[in-house]
Amino acid sequence: MTELVERRCKPCEGKVAAYTAEQAKAELRQLSADWRLIEDGKAIKREFALRDFYRTMSFVNALAHVANIEDHHPDLEVGYNYCRVRYSTHAIGGLSENDFICAAKIDRIPTK
């Protein structure tokens, strides 16, 4: 996981191929076990359980900070005590290295 955390996202304007299912599975092993491949391997998703709304919003703000620094933004679903995070690189219609870099960085945000 350390390798991904130390990398930076690169601009992606659709000029690279999306990861194959095998590539995505290999990269997924570098993340926490809570991340799942979804949509036939075109996205990854994780749900974070938090104690209350304040902690949920603090988590979302920290996540937004990472997303802005990396210029790679997830789809979020937020409620009172949860945040569902979905990554996919829209420009290529699937997963890229950027998705896994950001997921690894989000794994480091405290949730307790």
N, C-alpha and C positions, 0 to 999 in steps of 0.2 A: 504494500500500500504506500510506503514511503516514496517510491519512485513516482507514482502518479501525483502525489501531493506536491512534489517539488517541480513539476512541469507547469508550463503556462499554456493556455489555450491559444490556438492560432486561428486567424480569420478563415472562415470557410464560406465561400460563396458558391458552393456547388461544384467545385473543380476537383473534388476527390470522391472516391467511391465509398459508399456506406460499408461498414463492417459486415463481413459474412457472419453467419450464425456461429461458426467455429471461433472466429476472432472475438466476437462479443462474449462468448462463454469464457474464453481465456482471460479477457480483461475483467470480467465479472468476478473472477477468483481473487482479484486484487482489492476488492471492496469488502465492506462488512457483509456478513451473510444475510442481512436484511434486504439487500437489493435484489430485485427480480427482473428477469427479462420478460417483456410483455409484447403484445402485438406482433407475434411471430418474429421476435428478435429485433424489432425496429425501434424499441424504446426500453428504458430501464425505469423502475419505479421503487420507491421506498416510502413507508408510512412511519412517521415519527409520533410517538405518544408522549405527550407532555402533561404536566401537572395541572395547569390552569391557563386561562386566556392570556394573562400577562407573560408567562413563560413561552407560550406559543408565539406571541407577537415578537418577543425578544429573539426567539429562534429565527423567525421569518426575516426579521431585520438583519440578523447576522448572515443568513443565507443570501439575502438581497445584496449585501455588501460584497460577498464572494462573487456573485453573478455579475455585478457591475465591474469589479476589478478584472475579471476574466472575459468580460463582454460575451458571455454565453449564459443564456437565461432559461430556467426550467419553467414548466407549467406547474402551478401550485393549486392545491385544494386545501383550504384552511378552515378549521372550526375551533370551537372552544378549547379543546385540549388535544388537537392533532394537526399535523401538516403532512399532506401527501405530496411527494415530489416526483415529477416525471421528467426525464431527460430524453431528448431525441434531437438530432440536428435537422431542422426543418428544410434547410437548403439542399440536403441530399436525400431526404426521405428515409432516414435511418440513423444508426448510431455512428459516431465518430470518436476519435480520441478525446475530444473536448468534453463529451458527455461523461466519460469516466474520470477525467481530471477533476471536473467539478464535483462529481459524486464523492470522490475520495476526499476532497476538501470539506465537503459538507459532513462527511463522517466524523470529522474532527471537531465540529461545533458541539459544545456541551448541551445536553438536553435535561439535565437534572438540576 
